[in-house]
């Protein structure tokens, strides 16, 4: 009894002391510490969340829940980096060592702020023995939302903060976060890499899933902005709250899964979600598929994973890749893991009892032992194995860079001072040194850019499965931010990525070449209809926003084509069958005219040749040769000289021909004109060569004015599908005047010839002249409307035909009958036959006309003497009379 009286106060005291220690432990933060001359702070999300059930209004620390091995690995990477730096000669030169004080943020902003406040309190602690050295720099936090909150507090004291995985773009704003730095690029570069990848494979209709918070919202904003610039549309946006255990998260995940199934065209989903939420989303997708009785294959998608879960072991362990589809992950650049692997080996060798001040390792051992009941050695081996499984080279490398940057900046500051005394080095001095100087890690130099970031680009990984386990395949491509491009690591990885090209993720069916996109009504430009390109427009690629125009001068295209066709150049070619026929007639005309000319020269002293005009017949034949040659100039590819020459040659030559015929008709009228007064007038005016010269000179003057003022030229007529090379007459007025002038002369010939149509039949040319001029006038009258209404290749042929008709009309009417008499009726080509026809004509005349033959003594030519009543007239004009 006495023993009880003595012991119970002691027992009560021990219970009270125990309760006090328990209360102290509950109010303090979990962490790991190590002594050193300079202390580095560390804030890591070793636990996944906190228990947020409020039991009191008083401020209190929420207990952390669910140990996360990945966060523990990141914390151990910092511890290893600090120990490695302390073992190096770098700090020994300035006689300092690094210590650390690492706290757990539990992925909770409030808890991270408590840790930050604890670090700042150390800097303001009045007694160094009770508080220890101040924290000069902080490594962390892991997520952007926590880093933003921490940075606002640390900026007040300008304590440098280096994050190894916070990627929010806003943290690059040095006006708001001047003390924040990071060893990774910001999300603007990651979203740019994602957009570039989507563009490479033509995935223009994608969904986006994010975790709510600064990281997710910043990533979503940058992704949408950059995607729209590259023609990529967001089919849906699903935002999942951060609190993993809340009811809101469950309903948001359910709705996200439903949204994914409601958008089957979006076969690609970009996810910035937390790893745990991705596991929940996969399970919900699978459950909805099973409840709906659908094949699990229909839930397959291409998942583009951000750095938040692209290498997450928890996701790999809890999903089946065959159901999930394809996973393309973006990870930060990684380094050598040999140092960290050696550290884990030392932990395993040290055994269960050697955990130092690291309560997190103790918790991991306890958690593993509670589930399996390992022995000490097996327990440590299992713990190290778990840590290795959750080791990510990119995270280890980023943490090592952060510690190396701080250590080398500290050396730079402490070279000229003793830094062993607390307060000798101020945090902002360390910050300035990190901004100004490069640092080295494994013989490579690094430097923070103007935004406080280190941008080394990204590695693209592709998940693969061996049927049981999912592995993150080695790097299949590397993204280079300086030129926004990818390079494949090996040929085999390039082939594996190319296998994804058959996957289609578009709102609308692709428009094939020959079509263009016609945007439908709606908020998305990626949803469209395909419109066929109209004539003279084309599209040569898929999904072109608009059809391109062909060159209107040289190209054309029918409807719905993928390229332009060159316009065919057309002209009245020498190879054209119709042209060959006309050229043949032109050549025959030239030959016939030359043969007739030769025949007339041989028979120049015969009555028939003299009756045909004598020397004037040679001029007519020469003009017809030139006219036939001018017709040939209407064939072939036109040029400037040809366009000018063909009309002028025809106009002048045919004017010469018609002028000579006009002189002949006047000669006929003069020979058989019985009115004495009119005869004397005609006799005085009849000057053959002067008349011909005047008529031709007027036409030549017209042509010269035409050539000088507005001459013909070659031009190209741009038709819808062809280019017509033709001659433009320059001035159609001058062209009309030239033709009209010839028509007037022809009409005068026709009138004069018509008056002499009843003269002696054998030698009378009036009828033939009448017929030839009538043929000329009719053909050219028909030519005018045809020429005006006709266009195209055969327009020159129209005029060529009319010219040949005119030429052949004169040749056939004027010369062929004479040639027939000369060659086949030689008995009629004598003076005797000539006189008999005159007497026959005089006897058939209604008036009393006597005809006598008078010999011209000067020329020795027998000429008729006509008598009408009491008037006797000698009709011998000259040797070439009728």
C-alpha positions in Angstrom: 0.0 0.0 0.0 2.8 2.3 0.9 4.5 1.4 -2.4 1.4 2.5 -4.2 1.2 5.8 -2.4 4.8 6.5 -3.4 4.4 5.4 -7.1 1.1 6.8 -8.2 2.3 10.5 -8.2 5.3 9.5 -10.3 3.0 7.6 -12.7 0.7 10.6 -13.0 3.7 12.9 -13.6 5.0 10.6 -16.4 1.6 10.5 -18.0 1.4 14.3 -17.9 4.9 14.6 -19.4 4.0 12.0 -22.1 0.9 13.9 -23.0 2.9 17.1 -23.2 5.4 15.5 -25.6 2.5 14.1 -27.7 0.9 17.6 -27.9 4.2 19.1 -28.9 4.7 16.5 -31.6 1.2 17.1 -32.9 1.8 20.9 -33.2 5.3 20.5 -34.9 6.0 19.8 -38.6 7.5 16.6 -39.8 10.9 17.0 -41.3 14.5 16.0 -41.7 17.5 18.0 -40.5 21.3 18.0 -40.7 23.7 20.5 -39.1 26.0 22.8 -41.1 27.6 26.2 -41.3 24.9 27.3 -43.8 21.4 25.9 -43.7 19.3 25.2 -46.8 15.6 24.9 -46.4 13.7 22.3 -48.3 9.9 22.0 -48.9 8.8 18.7 -50.4 5.4 17.0 -50.8 6.3 13.8 -49.0 2.6 13.2 -48.2 -0.2 13.4 -50.8 -2.7 15.5 -48.7 -3.8 16.6 -45.3 -6.8 15.7 -43.2 -8.9 18.7 -43.5 -11.7 17.8 -41.2 -12.0 20.9 -38.9 -12.5 20.1 -35.2 -11.7 23.5 -33.8 -11.7 27.2 -34.7 -8.2 27.6 -33.2 -5.3 27.6 -35.6 -3.8 24.1 -35.8 -1.6 21.9 -38.0 -3.6 19.4 -40.1 -2.1 15.9 -40.0 -0.6 14.7 -43.3 -2.0 11.6 -44.9 -0.9 9.0 -47.5 2.9 8.9 -47.8 4.0 9.5 -51.4 7.2 7.7 -52.4 7.9 10.1 -55.2 8.0 13.0 -52.9 10.2 11.1 -50.5 12.6 10.3 -53.3 12.9 14.0 -54.2 13.7 14.9 -50.6 16.4 12.2 -50.4 17.8 13.6 -53.7 18.4 16.9 -51.9 19.9 15.2 -48.9 22.3 13.2 -51.2 23.2 16.4 -53.2 24.0 18.3 -50.0 26.1 15.4 -48.7 27.9 15.1 -52.0 28.7 18.9 -52.1 30.0 18.7 -48.5 32.4 15.8 -49.6 33.7 17.8 -52.5 36.6 20.3 -52.2 34.3 23.1 -53.4 33.1 24.1 -49.9 36.3 23.1 -48.2 38.1 26.0 -50.0 35.9 28.5 -48.1 35.7 26.4 -44.9 31.9 26.1 -44.8 29.5 23.1 -44.8 25.9 22.9 -45.9 23.2 21.7 -43.6 19.5 21.3 -44.3 16.2 21.6 -42.7 13.6 19.8 -44.9 9.8 20.1 -44.1 6.9 18.3 -45.6 4.3 20.5 -47.4 1.9 17.5 -47.7 0.9 19.0 -51.1 -1.1 21.6 -49.1 -0.6 25.3 -49.5 -1.4 26.1 -45.9 1.1 23.6 -44.7 3.7 25.0 -47.1 3.1 28.4 -45.7 3.7 27.2 -42.2 7.0 25.7 -43.3 8.0 29.0 -44.9 7.1 30.9 -41.8 9.3 28.5 -39.8 12.2 29.2 -42.1 11.7 33.0 -41.8 11.5 32.8 -38.0 15.0 31.2 -37.9 16.3 34.3 -39.7 14.8 36.6 -37.0 15.6 34.4 -34.0 17.3 36.5 -31.3 19.4 33.7 -30.0 21.5 31.6 -32.4 22.0 28.8 -29.9 18.3 28.1 -29.6 17.4 28.6 -33.3 20.6 27.6 -35.1 21.9 29.3 -38.3 19.3 31.1 -40.5 18.0 29.5 -43.7 19.8 31.3 -46.6 18.0 29.5 -49.5 15.0 27.2 -50.0 14.6 24.3 -52.4 11.0 23.7 -53.4 8.1 23.5 -53.6 7.1 20.7 -56.0 3.8 22.2 -57.3 3.2 25.6 -58.7 0.4 26.7 -56.3 2.6 26.0 -53.3 5.6 27.7 -54.9 3.6 30.8 -55.7 2.5 31.1 -52.0 6.0 30.4 -50.7 7.6 32.9 -53.1 5.3 35.7 -51.9 6.6 35.2 -48.4 10.2 34.6 -49.2 10.3 37.7 -51.5 9.7 39.8 -48.4 13.1 38.8 -47.1 14.6 38.2 -50.6 15.5 34.6 -49.6 16.3 32.8 -52.8 13.9 30.0 -53.7 14.7 27.3 -56.4 12.0 25.0 -57.4 12.7 21.7 -59.2 9.2 21.0 -60.6 7.0 24.1 -60.4 6.3 25.2 -64.0 3.5 27.9 -63.8 4.3 30.7 -66.3 3.5 33.4 -63.8 6.5 32.5 -61.7 8.7 33.8 -64.5 7.4 37.3 -63.8 10.4 38.8 -61.9 8.5 41.9 -60.9 6.2 39.8 -58.8 8.6 37.0 -57.8 12.1 38.4 -57.9 13.6 35.8 -55.5 12.1 32.8 -57.3 14.2 30.6 -59.6 13.8 27.1 -61.1 16.0 24.5 -62.8 13.3 23.6 -65.4 11.5 25.5 -68.1 8.1 27.1 -67.6 4.8 25.7 -68.9 4.8 28.0 -71.9 7.6 25.8 -73.4 5.9 22.6 -72.4 2.6 23.6 -74.0 4.5 24.8 -77.1 6.1 21.4 -77.3 2.7 19.7 -77.0 1.2 21.9 -79.7 4.1 21.2 -81.9 3.6 17.4 -81.4 -0.1 17.7 -82.1 0.6 19.6 -85.3 3.1 17.1 -86.4 0.5 14.3 -86.3 -2.4 16.5 -87.5 -4.4 16.1 -84.3 -6.6 19.2 -84.3 -9.5 18.2 -82.1 -8.3 17.4 -78.6 -9.6 17.4 -75.0 -7.9 18.9 -72.0 -8.0 17.6 -68.4 -6.4 19.6 -65.6 -6.2 19.7 -61.9 -7.6 23.0 -60.6 -5.0 25.4 -59.2 -2.3 27.7 -60.5 -0.4 25.0 -62.3 -3.4 23.6 -64.1 -5.0 26.9 -64.9 -1.8 28.4 -66.2 -1.1 25.3 -68.3 -4.6 25.4 -69.7 -4.4 29.1 -70.6 -1.1 28.7 -72.4 -2.1 25.6 -74.2 -5.4 27.0 -75.5 -3.6 30.2 -76.6 -0.8 28.4 -78.5 -3.1 25.7 -79.9 -5.5 28.3 -81.5 -2.5 29.8 -83.3 -1.7 26.4 -84.9 -5.3 25.6 -85.9 -5.9 23.2 -83.0 -9.2 23.4 -81.2 -10.1 22.2 -77.7 -13.2 19.9 -77.8 -13.7 20.1 -74.1 -12.0 21.3 -70.9 -12.4 19.3 -67.7 -11.2 20.8 -64.4 -10.9 18.5 -61.5 -10.5 19.9 -57.9 -7.2 19.2 -56.1 -8.6 17.7 -52.9 -8.4 14.0 -53.7 -10.8 12.8 -51.1 -13.6 15.3 -51.4 -17.0 14.6 -52.9 -16.5 17.3 -55.5 -13.5 15.4 -56.9 -15.6 12.3 -57.4 -18.4 14.1 -59.2 -15.9 16.0 -61.3 -14.1 12.8 -62.4 -17.5 11.2 -63.2 -18.4 14.1 -65.4 -15.0 14.1 -67.0 -15.3 10.5 -68.0 -18.8 11.1 -69.4 -17.5 14.1 -71.4 -14.7 12.0 -72.9 -17.2 9.4 -74.1 -19.5 12.1 -75.4 -16.7 13.4 -77.7 -15.5 10.3 -79.6 -14.0 12.5 -82.3 -11.4 13.8 -79.8 -9.1 10.8 -79.8 -6.3 12.8 -78.2 -6.5 14.1 -74.6 -3.9 16.4 -73.1 -3.7 16.0 -69.4 -2.1 18.3 -66.7 -3.8 16.3 -63.9 -2.2 15.0 -60.7 -1.1 11.3 -60.8 -3.7 10.2 -58.3 -6.5 11.9 -60.2 -5.4 10.2 -63.4 -5.7 6.8 -61.7 -9.3 7.7 -60.5 -10.2 8.9 -64.0 -9.0 5.7 -65.6 -11.0 3.6 -63.1 -14.1 5.7 -63.7 -13.7 5.4 -67.5 -13.5 1.7 -67.1 -16.5 1.5 -64.8 -18.7 3.5 -67.2 -17.6 1.3 -70.1 -18.5 -1.9 -68.1 -21.8 -0.5 -66.9 -22.7 0.5 -70.5 -21.8 -3.0 -71.8 -19.4 -1.6 -74.3 -16.0 -3.0 -75.4 -13.1 -1.6 -73.4 -11.3 -0.9 -76.6 -13.6 2.0 -77.3 -12.1 3.9 -74.3 -8.6 3.9 -75.9 -7.2 7.3 -76.5 -3.9 9.0 -77.1 -3.0 10.6 -73.8 -0.4 13.4 -73.9 0.9 13.5 -70.4 2.5 16.6 -68.8 5.5 16.4 -66.5 3.1 16.0 -63.5 2.3 12.4 -64.3 4.3 11.4 -67.4 6.6 9.2 -65.3 4.4 8.5 -62.3 4.9 5.0 -60.9 1.5 5.2 -59.2 -0.3 5.6 -62.5 1.7 2.8 -64.2 0.9 0.4 -61.3 -2.9 1.0 -61.4 -3.8 1.1 -65.1 -3.8 -1.3 -68.0 -2.2 0.3 -71.1 -4.2 -2.0 -73.4 -7.4 -0.3 -72.1 -5.8 3.2 -71.7 -4.4 3.4 -75.3 -1.2 5.3 -75.9 0.6 7.6 -73.5 3.1 10.1 -74.8 4.8 11.9 -71.9 6.8 15.1 -71.6 9.6 15.0 -69.0 12.4 17.4 -68.1 15.9 16.7 -69.2 17.6 14.0 -67.0 21.1 13.4 -65.8 23.3 10.7 -64.4 21.6 8.7 -61.6 24.8 6.9 -60.4 25.3 9.2 -57.4 21.7 8.8 -56.1 21.8 5.0 -56.7 24.9 4.8 -54.6 23.1 6.8 -51.9 20.2 4.3 -51.9 22.7 1.5 -51.7 24.3 3.1 -48.6 20.8 3.4 -47.0 20.2 -0.3 -47.7 23.6 -1.2 -46.2 23.1 1.0 -43.1 20.0 -1.0 -42.1 16.8 -0.3 -40.3 18.1 1.5 -37.3 20.2 4.1 -39.1 17.5 6.6 -40.3 19.1 9.6 -38.5 16.7 12.5 -38.1 14.6 11.4 -41.1 11.2 10.7 -39.8 9.9 10.0 -43.3 12.1 7.0 -43.8 10.9 5.7 -40.4 7.3 6.2 -41.6 8.0 4.3 -44.8 9.5 1.4 -42.9 6.5 1.4 -40.6 4.1 1.5 -43.5 5.8 -1.4 -45.3 6.2 -3.5 -42.2 2.5 -3.1 -41.3 1.4 -4.4 -44.7 3.7 -7.4 -45.0 5.6 -8.0 -41.7 9.2 -8.0 -43.0 12.3 -8.6 -41.0 14.7 -5.7 -40.6 17.0 -6.6 -43.5 14.1 -7.5 -45.8 12.2 -4.4 -44.7 15.1 -2.1 -45.7 15.6 -3.9 -49.0 11.9 -3.5 -49.8 11.9 0.2 -48.9 14.9 0.8 -51.1 13.3 -1.2 -53.9 10.2 1.0 -53.6 12.3 4.1 -53.6 14.1 3.0 -56.8 10.8 2.3 -58.5 9.7 5.9 -57.8 13.0 7.4 -58.9 12.8 9.7 -61.8 16.0 10.9 -63.4 14.6 14.2 -64.4 13.5 15.1 -60.9 16.8 14.0 -59.4 18.7 16.0 -61.9 16.7 19.1 -61.2 17.2 18.9 -57.4 20.9 18.3 -57.9 21.1 21.4 -60.1 19.3 23.5 -57.4 21.7 22.4 -54.7 24.8 22.9 -56.9 23.6 26.4 -57.9 23.2 27.4 -54.2 26.5 25.9 -53.2 28.6 27.5 -56.0 26.9 30.9 -55.4 27.8 30.5 -51.7 31.4 29.8 -52.6 31.5 32.9 -54.8 30.2 35.1 -51.8 32.4 33.5 -49.2 35.7 33.8 -51.0 36.5 37.2 -49.5 34.9 36.7 -46.1 34.4 34.3 -43.2 31.0 32.8 -43.6 31.1 30.5 -40.5 29.6 33.2 -38.4 25.8 33.3 -38.7 24.6 36.5 -40.3 27.8 37.1 -42.3 26.0 36.2 -45.5 22.7 37.7 -46.3 20.1 35.8 -48.5 20.0 38.5 -51.1 23.7 38.3 -51.6 23.4 34.7 -52.4 20.5 35.5 -54.8 22.6 38.1 -56.6 25.4 35.6 -57.0 23.1 33.0 -58.5 21.7 35.5 -61.0 25.1 36.7 -62.1 27.2 33.6 -62.3 27.2 30.2 -64.1 27.4 27.0 -62.1 28.6 23.6 -63.1 27.3 20.1 -62.6 29.1 17.1 -64.0 31.4 19.3 -66.1 28.5 21.1 -67.7 27.8 24.8 -67.2 24.3 26.2 -66.6 23.0 29.7 -66.0 19.6 31.0 -65.1 18.0 33.1 -67.8 16.4 36.6 -67.4 13.2 34.9 -66.1 15.1 32.8 -63.6 14.6 29.6 -65.5 16.9 27.0 -67.0 15.4 25.8 -70.2 17.0 22.6 -71.5 14.0 21.4 -73.5 12.0 18.2 -73.0 12.3 14.5 -73.6 9.3 12.7 -75.1 8.7 9.3 -73.7 6.2 6.6 -74.9 4.7 4.1 -72.5 4.7 0.5 -73.5 3.5 -2.7 -71.9 4.8 -6.3 -71.8 1.4 -7.6 -71.0 1.7 -7.4 -67.2 3.7 -4.4 -66.4 3.9 -0.9 -67.9 7.3 0.6 -68.6 8.2 4.1 -69.5 10.1 3.6 -72.7 13.4 5.3 -73.2 13.3 8.8 -74.8 11.7 8.5 -78.2 12.2 12.2 -79.2 13.8 15.4 -77.9 12.2 18.8 -78.1 14.4 21.8 -78.8 12.7 25.0 -77.6 15.1 27.3 -79.6 13.6 26.2 -82.9 10.4 24.5 -81.8 11.4 21.2 -83.3 11.7 17.5 -82.5 14.5 15.0 -83.2 14.1 11.3 -82.9 16.5 9.4 -80.7 16.8 6.4 -83.0 15.4 5.0 -86.2 13.3 2.5 -84.2 11.7 5.1 -82.0 10.9 7.2 -85.1 9.0 4.2 -86.5 7.1 3.7 -83.2 6.0 7.4 -83.3 5.1 7.1 -87.0 2.7 4.3 -86.0 0.6 6.9 -84.3 -0.1 8.7 -87.6 -3.0 6.5 -88.4 -4.8 7.9 -85.4 -7.3 10.6 -86.4 -8.4 13.2 -84.0 -10.4 15.8 -85.9 -13.8 17.4 -85.6 -14.5 17.1 -89.3 -13.3 14.8 -92.1 -10.2 16.1 -93.8 -10.7 18.1 -96.9 -8.8 16.4 -99.7 -6.8 18.4 -102.3 -9.2 20.1 -104.6 -11.4 21.2 -101.6 -11.2 23.8 -98.9 -12.5 24.2 -95.5 -15.8 26.0 -95.1 -16.3 26.8 -91.4 -19.7 26.0 -90.0 -21.5 28.1 -87.5 -20.1 27.4 -84.0 -17.3 28.4 -81.7 -14.7 26.1 -83.2 -12.9 26.7 -86.5 -11.9 23.0 -86.6 -15.4 22.0 -87.3 -16.1 22.7 -91.0 -17.5 21.4 -94.2 -15.5 20.7 -97.4 -16.2 23.0 -100.4 -15.0 22.1 -103.8 -12.7 24.7 -105.3 -14.3 26.6 -108.1 -12.8 26.9 -111.6 -9.4 28.6 -111.7 -8.8 27.8 -108.0 -7.0 24.9 -106.5 -5.9 23.4 -103.2 -2.8 21.1 -103.1 -2.9 20.0 -99.5 -5.4 18.6 -97.0 -7.5 20.8 -94.9 -6.5 24.1 -96.6 -8.3 27.1 -95.3 -9.0 28.4 -98.7 -8.4 27.6 -102.3 -5.5 29.2 -104.0 -5.9 31.2 -107.2 -4.2 30.1 -110.4 -2.2 32.7 -112.3 -5.0 34.3 -114.4 -2.6 35.0 -117.2 -0.9 31.7 -117.7 -2.9 29.0 -115.8 -6.3 27.6 -115.3 -8.0 24.8 -113.5 -11.4 23.0 -113.6 -13.5 22.6 -110.5 -12.1 20.5 -107.7 -8.5 20.1 -108.8 -5.3 20.0 -106.8 -3.1 21.9 -109.2 -3.2 24.5 -112.0 -2.8 23.6 -115.6 -0.9 25.7 -118.0 -3.0 27.4 -120.6 -2.4 26.1 -124.1 -1.0 28.8 -126.4 -3.2 28.8 -129.6 -2.6 30.4 -132.9 -3.4 29.6 -136.6 -0.6 27.1 -136.8 1.2 25.9 -139.9 0.3 22.3 -138.9 -3.4 23.0 -138.8 -5.2 21.0 -141.6 -7.3 24.0 -142.6 -4.2 26.2 -142.7 -2.5 23.7 -144.9 -5.4 23.8 -147.4 -5.3 27.6 -147.5 -1.6 27.7 -147.9 -1.8 25.2 -150.7 -4.3 27.5 -152.5 -2.0 30.5 -151.9 1.0 28.7 -153.3 -1.1 27.5 -156.3 -2.2 31.1 -156.8 1.4 32.3 -156.9 2.4 29.6 -159.3 -0.6 30.2 -161.6 0.0 33.9 -161.7 3.6 33.4 -162.6 2.7 30.9 -165.3 0.1 33.2 -166.8 2.5 36.1 -166.6 5.1 34.0 -168.5 2.5 33.0 -171.1 1.4 36.6 -171.6 5.0 37.8 -172.0 5.4 35.1 -174.7 2.2 36.2 -176.5 2.4 39.9 -175.8 2.0 40.8 -179.5 -1.2 38.9 -180.0 -4.6 40.6 -180.1 -5.9 38.7 -177.0 -3.0 39.8 -174.9 -3.3 43.4 -176.1 -7.0 43.2 -175.4 -6.2 42.0 -171.9 -4.4 45.2 -171.2 -0.9 44.5 -172.4 1.6 45.8 -169.8 -1.1 46.4 -167.3 -1.9 42.7 -167.2 1.6 42.1 -166.0 1.1 44.6 -163.2 -2.2 42.9 -162.2 -0.5 39.5 -162.1 2.3 40.9 -160.0 -0.1 42.4 -157.6 -2.0 39.1 -157.3 1.3 37.4 -156.5 1.9 39.9 -153.7 -1.7 39.5 -152.5 -1.3 35.7 -152.3 1.9 36.1 -150.4 0.2 38.4 -147.9 -2.4 35.7 -147.3 0.3 33.4 -146.2 1.3 35.8 -143.4 -2.0 35.1 -141.7 -0.7 31.6 -140.7 1.8 30.9 -137.9 2.6 32.4 -134.5 2.1 36.1 -135.0 4.8 38.7 -134.4 4.9 42.4 -134.6 6.4 42.6 -138.1 4.0 40.0 -139.4 1.0 41.8 -138.0 2.0 45.0 -139.6 3.1 43.5 -143.0 0.1 41.3 -143.8 -2.6 44.0 -143.9 -0.4 46.6 -145.6 0.8 44.2 -148.3 -2.7 43.1 -149.1 -4.1 46.6 -149.0 -1.5 48.1 -151.4 -1.2 45.1 -153.7 -4.9 44.6 -154.1 -5.4 48.4 -154.6 -2.8 48.2 -157.4 -4.7 45.3 -158.9 -8.1 47.0 -158.7 -6.7 50.3 -160.0 -5.3 48.5 -163.1 -8.7 46.9 -163.7 -10.4 50.3 -163.3 -8.1 51.7 -166.0 -9.1 48.8 -168.3 -12.8 49.5 -167.8 -12.2 53.1 -168.6 -10.4 52.1 -171.7 -13.3 49.9 -172.8 -15.7 52.7 -172.3 -13.5 55.2 -174.1 -13.1 52.9 -177.1 -16.9 52.4 -177.5 -18.1 55.8 -176.4 -20.1 57.4 -179.2 -21.0 60.7 -177.5 -18.5 63.1 -179.1 -18.4 65.6 -176.1 -18.1 62.8 -173.5 -15.5 61.0 -175.6 -13.3 64.1 -175.8 -13.5 64.6 -172.0 -12.7 60.9 -171.3 -9.9 61.0 -173.8 -8.4 64.0 -172.0 -8.7 62.4 -168.6 -7.5 58.9 -169.6 -4.0 58.7 -168.3 -3.6 55.0 -167.3 -0.4 55.1 -165.3 -1.2 58.4 -163.6 -4.6 57.0 -162.5 -3.0 53.8 -161.1 -0.3 55.8 -159.3 -2.9 58.2 -157.8 -5.1 55.3 -156.6 -2.2 53.4 -155.1 -0.7 56.5 -153.5 -3.9 57.2 -151.7 -4.0 53.7 -150.3 -0.3 53.9 -149.4 -0.9 57.1 -147.5 -3.7 55.5 -145.6 -1.5 52.6 -144.6 1.4 54.8 -143.6 -0.8 56.9 -141.3 -2.1 53.6 -139.9 1.4 52.3 -139.2 2.6 55.6 -137.7 -0.4 56.5 -135.5 -1.8 53.1 -134.4 -0.2 50.2 -136.1 -1.2 46.6 -135.7 0.6 44.5 -133.1 0.7 41.0 -131.8 -1.1 40.4 -128.5 -2.4 37.5 -126.3 -6.1 37.1 -125.8 -6.6 35.6 -122.3 -9.4 33.0 -122.6 -10.5 30.9 -119.7 -8.5 27.8 -120.6 -6.3 29.0 -123.5 -4.0 31.9 -124.5 -4.8 33.0 -128.1 -1.9 34.6 -129.8 -3.3 36.9 -132.5 -2.8 40.2 -134.3 -4.6 43.2 -133.1 -5.3 45.6 -136.0 -4.4 48.6 -133.8 -7.0 50.9 -135.3 -10.1 49.2 -136.7 -11.0 52.6 -138.2 -7.9 52.5 -140.4 -8.5 48.9 -141.2 -12.0 49.8 -142.3 -10.8 52.8 -144.4 -8.3 50.5 -146.2 -10.9 47.9 -147.1 -13.5 50.5 -147.8 -11.2 52.3 -150.3 -10.6 49.1 -152.2 -14.4 48.5 -152.2 -15.0 51.9 -153.7 -12.5 51.2 -156.5 -14.1 47.8 -157.0 -17.6 49.3 -157.2 -16.4 51.9 -159.8 -15.0 49.0 -161.8 -18.2 47.2 -161.5 -20.3 50.2 -162.7 -18.0 50.9 -165.6 -17.7 47.2 -166.6 -21.5 46.9 -166.4 -21.9 49.7 -168.9 -19.6 47.8 -171.4 -21.1 44.4 -171.0 -22.6 44.4 -174.6 -19.3 44.9 -176.4 -17.9 42.2 -178.7 -18.1 38.9 -176.9 -14.8 37.4 -177.8 -12.7 40.3 -176.8 -15.0 41.9 -174.3 -13.7 41.8 -170.7 -16.5 43.8 -169.2 -18.6 40.8 -168.3 -15.7 39.1 -166.6 -14.7 42.3 -164.8 -18.3 42.7 -163.7 -18.4 39.2 -162.4 -15.1 39.4 -160.6 -15.9 42.7 -158.9 -19.3 41.4 -157.9 -17.6 38.4 -156.4 -15.2 40.6 -154.6 -17.9 42.9 -153.2 -20.1 40.1 -152.1 -17.3 38.2 -150.4 -16.1 41.2 -148.5 -19.6 42.2 -147.5 -20.0 38.8 -146.0 -16.5 39.1 -144.4 -17.5 42.1 -142.2 -20.2 40.5 -140.1 -18.3 37.2 -139.9 -15.1 39.0 -138.8 -16.9 41.0 -136.2 -18.7 38.0 -134.7 -16.0 35.4 -135.0 -13.2 34.9 -132.5 -10.6 32.3 -131.8 -7.9 30.5 -133.7 -9.7 30.6 -137.1 -10.3 34.4 -137.2 -7.2 34.9 -139.4 -8.5 32.2 -141.7 -11.7 34.1 -142.4 -9.8 37.0 -143.9 -7.4 34.7 -145.6 -10.3 32.9 -147.3 -11.8 36.2 -148.5 -8.4 37.3 -149.9 -8.0 34.1 -151.8 -11.5 34.3 -153.2 -10.8 37.8 -154.4 -7.5 36.8 -156.0 -8.9 33.7 -157.6 -11.9 35.6 -158.8 -9.7 38.0 -160.8 -7.4 35.3 -162.0 -10.2 33.1 -163.2 -12.3 35.9 -164.7 -9.6 38.0 -166.3 -6.9 35.7 -167.3 -8.1 32.1 -167.6 -10.4 32.8 -170.6 -7.5 34.6 -172.4 -5.2 31.6 -171.6 -7.9 29.3 -173.0 -8.0 31.2 -176.3 -4.2 31.5 -176.5 -3.7 27.8 -175.9 -6.7 26.1 -177.4 -8.4 28.7 -179.7 -5.4 30.0 -181.6 -7.5 30.7 -184.7 -9.4 33.4 -182.7 -6.1 35.1 -181.6 -5.6 36.8 -185.0 -6.3 40.3 -186.5 -8.7 38.7 -189.0 -10.8 37.1 -186.3 -10.7 40.3 -184.3 -12.1 42.4 -187.3 -14.8 39.8 -187.9 -16.0 40.1 -184.4 -16.1 43.9 -184.7 -18.1 43.8 -187.9 -20.5 41.3 -186.3 -20.9 43.6 -183.3 -21.6 46.6 -185.6 -24.2 44.7 -187.6 -26.0 43.7 -184.4 -26.1 47.3 -183.1 -29.6 48.8 -183.2 -28.2 52.1 -184.5 -26.7 52.4 -187.9 -23.1 52.0 -187.3 -20.5 51.3 -189.9 -17.2 50.0 -189.1 -14.2 50.4 -191.2 -10.6 49.4 -190.7 -8.2 52.2 -190.7 -4.5 51.6 -190.7 -2.5 53.6 -188.2 0.4 54.6 -190.2 2.5 55.4 -187.1 2.2 52.0 -185.6 1.1 49.9 -188.5 -1.9 48.7 -186.6 -5.2 48.1 -188.2 -7.9 49.8 -186.2 -11.7 50.0 -186.7 -13.4 53.2 -187.9 -16.9 53.6 -186.5 -19.6 55.7 -188.3 -22.8 56.8 -186.6 -24.9 58.8 -189.0 -22.8 61.5 -190.6 -20.1 61.2 -187.9 -17.0 59.1 -188.7 -14.5 58.4 -185.9 -11.2 56.6 -185.8 -11.1 54.3 -182.8 -7.5 53.4 -183.0 -6.3 54.7 -179.6 -3.0 52.9 -179.4 -1.5 49.6 -180.1 -3.2 47.8 -177.2 -6.7 48.8 -178.1 -9.6 46.5 -177.7 
